[in-house]
Amino acid sequence: MVRAVIFDMDGLILDTEKLLVKYWCQAANEAGFPMQREHALNIRSLARKFAIPYLQGIFGEDFDYVSIRTRRMELMTEALAKDGLETKKGIRELLQFLKENGIPAAVATATDYERAKDYLTKVGIFEYFEKVICATMVESGKPKPDIYLYAAQQLGLPPEQCMALEDSPNGVRSAASAGCITVMVPDLTQPDDELNGLIFAKADSLLDVPQIILRT
């Protein structure tokens, strides 16, 4: 039985993953590195200590992750200031369902706390979440299980009683290895054979999640 739901944020609650991919590529290209969409897709939800060796393994040790990430954040901030934040379909309906059924919700994100709070506040849903857990609060971020283990602990529940909602492969690996009931809600990529073996279910959108909860 699901006693809590833990949400990823980018690409799951907020329609920001497409921007992260776009601006990672632009920032890297500006710095002289031929980053392509596939490279950016592979670092979705990937903790810094894993992303740095991954990218340097492709582009060489001169790839300055920190400065390129800073530039990516600048580009994304400009885009969000111009166009605003978009939420993913079904998030408000799902949060209302959880509230009505007394099921607590939390966030487990690679984004830092202040930015996560700012984003969730701007779209008017911050108050729905009992906890916002960020990668900076644990030793290892996704795809390691730490962030989900810590989120479950903060909710006072074993991970096996928590449903984790994820859109990316690294997020799915993190949640599944923590022992959560893992549901993938694909954003930019569909589950492959590996991920299908890790998830409890796939949802076409967050609108499908209440029915998945009810059948656990």
KAJO-V608613 format. One record per residue. N is the residue number from 1. SS is DSSP state (helix for helix, strand for strand, loop for the rest). PHI is phi in radians with two decimals (none if undefined). Layout:
N | SS | PHI
N | SS | PHI
//
This chain:
1 | loop | none
2 | loop | -1.42
3 | loop | -1.88
4 | strand | -2.81
5 | strand | -2.18
6 | strand | -1.94
7 | strand | -1.81
8 | loop | -1.19
9 | loop | -1.94
10 | strand | -1.21
11 | loop | 1.50
12 | loop | -2.07
13 | loop | -1.61
14 | strand | -1.91
15 | loop | -1.50
16 | loop | -1.93
17 | helix | -1.07
18 | helix | -1.09
19 | helix | -1.28
20 | helix | -1.04
21 | helix | -1.11
22 | helix | -1.03
23 | helix | -1.47
24 | helix | -1.09
25 | helix | -1.10
26 | helix | -1.09
27 | helix | -1.11
28 | helix | -1.17
29 | helix | -1.09
30 | helix | -1.05
31 | loop | -1.50
32 | loop | 1.67
33 | loop | -1.95
34 | loop | -1.41
35 | loop | -1.16
36 | loop | -1.99
37 | helix | -0.92
38 | helix | -1.07
39 | helix | -1.17
40 | helix | -1.16
41 | helix | -1.08
42 | helix | -1.27
43 | loop | -1.83
44 | loop | -1.07
45 | loop | 1.13
46 | loop | -1.41
47 | loop | -1.06
48 | helix | -0.93
49 | helix | -1.20
50 | helix | -1.70
51 | helix | -1.20
52 | helix | -1.05
53 | helix | -1.13
54 | helix | -1.08
55 | helix | -1.25
56 | helix | -1.21
57 | helix | -1.18
58 | helix | -1.58
59 | helix | -1.85
60 | loop | 1.72
61 | loop | -1.18
62 | loop | -1.34
63 | loop | -1.18
64 | loop | -1.56
65 | helix | -0.97
66 | helix | -1.11
67 | helix | -1.22
68 | helix | -1.20
69 | helix | -1.12
70 | helix | -1.07
71 | helix | -1.15
72 | helix | -1.04
73 | helix | -1.13
74 | helix | -1.09
75 | helix | -1.09
76 | helix | -1.22
77 | helix | -1.07
78 | helix | -1.09
79 | helix | -1.14
80 | helix | -1.22
81 | helix | -1.15
82 | helix | -1.40
83 | helix | -1.89
84 | loop | 1.43
85 | loop | -1.62
86 | loop | -1.92
87 | strand | -1.69
88 | loop | -1.41
89 | loop | -1.01
90 | loop | 1.65
91 | helix | -1.12
92 | helix | -1.19
93 | helix | -1.13
94 | helix | -1.16
95 | helix | -1.11
96 | helix | -1.17
97 | helix | -1.03
98 | helix | -1.10
99 | helix | -1.07
100 | helix | -1.15
101 | loop | -1.79
102 | loop | 1.17
103 | loop | -1.78
104 | strand | -1.17
105 | strand | -2.14
106 | strand | -2.43
107 | strand | -2.05
108 | strand | -2.24
109 | strand | -2.33
110 | loop | -1.33
111 | loop | -1.26
112 | loop | -1.17
113 | helix | -1.07
114 | helix | -1.08
115 | helix | -1.25
116 | helix | -1.08
117 | helix | -1.08
118 | helix | -1.08
119 | helix | -1.10
120 | helix | -1.18
121 | helix | -1.22
122 | helix | -1.10
123 | loop | -1.65
124 | loop | 1.37
125 | loop | -2.24
126 | helix | -0.98
127 | helix | -1.20
128 | helix | -1.31
129 | loop | -1.77
130 | loop | -1.25
131 | strand | -2.43
132 | strand | -2.13
133 | strand | -1.85
134 | strand | -2.09
135 | helix | -1.05
136 | helix | -1.19
137 | helix | -1.55
138 | loop | -2.25
139 | loop | -1.17
140 | loop | -2.26
141 | loop | -1.42
142 | loop | -1.05
143 | loop | -1.57
144 | loop | -1.21
145 | loop | -1.42
146 | helix | -0.89
147 | helix | -1.17
148 | helix | -1.33
149 | helix | -1.09
150 | helix | -1.21
151 | helix | -1.08
152 | helix | -1.08
153 | helix | -1.04
154 | helix | -1.14
155 | helix | -1.48
156 | loop | 1.31
157 | loop | -2.32
158 | loop | -1.24
159 | helix | -1.02
160 | helix | -1.14
161 | helix | -1.78
162 | strand | -1.95
163 | strand | -1.55
164 | strand | -1.89
165 | strand | -1.90
166 | strand | -2.40
167 | loop | -1.92
168 | loop | -2.00
169 | helix | -1.00
170 | helix | -1.12
171 | helix | -1.17
172 | helix | -1.06
173 | helix | -1.07
174 | helix | -1.08
175 | helix | -1.15
176 | helix | -1.16
177 | helix | -1.22
178 | helix | -1.38
179 | loop | 1.66
180 | loop | -1.30
181 | strand | -1.32
182 | strand | -1.69
183 | strand | -2.07
184 | strand | -1.68
185 | loop | -2.05
186 | loop | -1.02
187 | loop | -2.01
188 | loop | -1.72
189 | loop | -2.45
190 | loop | -1.62
191 | loop | -1.18
192 | loop | -1.71
193 | helix | -1.05
194 | helix | -1.05
195 | helix | -1.20
196 | helix | -1.05
197 | loop | -1.38
198 | loop | -1.80
199 | loop | -1.68
200 | loop | -1.35
201 | strand | -2.82
202 | strand | -1.98
203 | loop | -2.00
204 | loop | -1.21
205 | loop | -2.72
206 | helix | -1.13
207 | helix | -1.11
208 | helix | -1.45
209 | helix | -1.15
210 | helix | -0.93
211 | helix | -1.16
212 | helix | -1.17
213 | helix | -1.04
214 | helix | -1.15
215 | loop | -1.71
216 | loop | -1.34
//
